Amino acid sequence: MNNVNDITPYLGQLLKFRHDMHANPELRYEEHRTADKVAAYLQALGLSVHRGLGKTGVVASIYGQGRSKDNPGRSIGIRADMDALPVAESTGAAYASCVPGKMHACGHDGHTTMLLGAATLMAQNPAFDGTVHLIFQPAEEGGAGAKAMMDDGLFKLFPCDAVFALHNWPSMPQGQMAVRVGPIMASTMRFEIRVKGKGGHAAMPHKTLDPIPVACAIVNQLQTLVSRGVDPLDCAVLTIGKIEAGTVENIIPDEAAIYGTVRTLKKSTQEYMTEGLKRISTHVAAAHLCEATYIHKPGYPNTTNTADEARFMGEVMAEMVGKDNAFPDIDPAMTAEDFGFMLQEVPGAYGWIGNGRNGQPGVGLHNPGYDFNDDNIELGSRFWDKLARRWFEQPR
């Protein structure tokens, strides 16, 4: 039997899988081909596969020696996401996307492959006392696939004492890993503010209630929510990404619409921002004899790591890449991740694995020139295998 941490004999197969998945990207809840390929790989390992959670999700369980579905012992979940993005690829790679306007610009093809590599190692030698649930999740990119799987009974069908996930991180060189106790990714929400005025001829503005300058005034005032309302030691981001109004130059429209997003690291800060968006938009519009309607669009919660699990994950990272390359208290990011839904129900941790090249940062996520670093297939596979085995070695 091969060494439990030796992924070398399987790297060619895993690399082929990753490149095929990259060349055939599927957007959220469309991951039918991807799910078929993942399920076939797991079944070839002799694992029983459950499909359909969250529409296109895939789950397989690996039972340690002496364990079974009826006697699982302690159990952990390891999650990988599968969906791609609506981005036109510009990498020029031989395995570049074959689907116009779609690509794996966030590395979910790599995340999936790393977990398949770990499944290979654990299935070859299930010498651990417990059960590992392998969770292949759809629709992380804006579709809340984690919540969809949970709503379909993920943790009832596959109970977990803890749950873990990794995301590649281009700003860190390959060979480094990071985690932290507490929030590592921000919550996100979107909003729309519709300003209602009274349209008319551009040459007679005094007979109208022009919603465009009112919308501009609202945008300017909203910036004070962060600059004058959020503790400087806290974090919040408010971005207006889109404004719509009018049809032609010489007509004042009846309505203007503002679209934006808010990112925070604390629930209380998100609540403050939500109340402020309503208050400022309503009252600024009223000051100009217009009306404003605030429309709230809930997003993802904070991805908040529990203390014991984050410290444990950091210890395993240090074992894998050395203490100098493992960062157990990395600064959080203001990007969002739907793994936060899982962490609301089950203790666990979410960490980062460096995706740079040649000791330098790599191309950023969601960029047309992004690609997952294939060197992480070996590191990520071995990391998940070690984390699972180490988890069951701990006294609980």
Order of alpha helices (4+ residues) and beta strands (2+ residues): alpha-alpha-beta-beta-beta-alpha-beta-alpha-alpha-beta-beta-beta-beta-beta-alpha-alpha-beta-beta-beta-alpha-beta-beta-alpha-beta-alpha-beta-alpha
